[in-house]
Amino acid sequence: MGARCVIQICNHHEPEVPVARIYLHWGGERFDDVAETLRAFCLANDSSPDPRWDDAPYLAARFLAWAVEANNAGRKHTLDIIGVGVVNNDGWGDYLGRIVTPVSGEDGWPRPSLQAGPVGCGDDDWREVQINWAGDPAAAS
């Protein structure tokens, strides 16, 4: 099948325990593909008046809605959804992405951390995904 990925949404206090896993039938061939998916969602969500970065279940629902819209543009029926699902394990994908919520009330701009790694990777195999946040004073310096 190829190019599948699973995006894990995790809380900062248990980053290795996903609150939700969302399957995508695209973007899982390599690190850069997953990183681009994570960046696209995060920048879209960050433009919201209330991005709710510190609320993992809410963030998972937003990611699912974003993924459905991104993969199903132009479909005539709202429920004619393909290529997106909610799964109970990581085995559905070839590559993993992870969004870890920030600590609520952090100084500055509390944004999530982003990671990606191959399915079955250990804790040391996750790689950080870099992102240039729009409007972030730290990015301007």
N, C-alpha and C positions, 0 to 999 in steps of 0.2 A: 504494500500500500504506500509506504513512504511519506515523508514530509509531515507527519503528524506530531502534535505536541500537546502536552498537558500543562496548564498554568495553575500553579498552586497559589492560593491566597492564604496568608498566615498572619497570626498576631505576633507582635514584637516579643511578648513574654514566652512564646513557644514557637520560634521560627521554623522548627523542624516538623511541626504538626499542622498540616493544612486544615483550615476551616472549610475550604471548598476546593475541588479540583474541576477545572473546566477543560474539556477536550476540544481541540481545534484540528480539523482535517487538513491543515496547512501550516506552514511556518515552522516545521520541526526538523528540517534537514541538518541544520548546523547551528552553532552558537549565534552567529550573526542574524539568522532568520528569527530566532526566538527573541533576541535583543531588540530587533526592529518592531516586533509585535508588542513587546512590553513598552517600548518608548512611545509608539503610536497611541496606545491606550492611555498611558499616563499623561501625555500632553493633552489629549482630548478631555480626560477627566479633570485635569488641573485647570482647564478653562471654565469649569463649572463654578458658579458663585459659592457653592458649598461642596468641595470635593470629598469630604469625609474620609481623609486618608487614614485616620486612626480607628475606623470601624470596619473590621474585616468582613463580616457577613454582608454589610451594605456595599462594600467595595466589590465583593464577589458578584452580587446582583448587577452592579454597574458594568463589570467586565463582561458578564454574560450578555447583557443587552447590547453593549458595544460590539461584541463579537458577532452576534446575530445580524446586526445592522451592517457591519463591515463585509460579511460573507454572503448576505442575501439581498443586496440592493437590487431593486427592479423586480422582485417577485411580486406576483399579483395578490397573493393571499398571505396575511400576516403569519399564519401558522405553517406555511410551507417552508420550514426551516431545514437546511441541510448543513452538514459540516461542523456543527457545534453541539456540545452536549455536556452534561454533568456526569462525572464518573467517580467511582469509589476507590480507584487505585491508579498508579502511575503507568501501568502496563499498556495503556491505550496509546501512548505516545512513543516517539523515537527520541525526543528531546524534551526537557522540562524547563519551564520558566517559573520563577517564584517572585511574588510581590509580598514583602513583609511590611506590615503597618509600622509607622513611627510611634514613638512614645508620645502620648497625648500631652500637650502643653510644653513641648520642647521649645527652647529658645530659637529664635530665627524662623525658618521655614520648615515646619515638620512635614517631610515628604517620606514616602516609603523607600526601602532599599529594594533593589532589583537584582536578581541573580538568574543564572541559567546553567544547565549542566545536562549531560546525557542521562537517559533513564538508567537507574541502578547506581548512580554516582554516590560516593560517600560524602560526608560533610566537608571534607577537604577538597572535593572536586568541583564544588560550585564556583562559578566565576561571577564577579560583580559586573553588572551592566551599567555603563555610564550614560548619563542623560544630561542635556543642557536644559534646565528648567526655564521657561519663559518667565520673565519678571522677577527672577531670583537675584537679589543684590549680589550674592556671592559669585554668580556666573558672570556678572559685569566687571568684576575686579580682576 
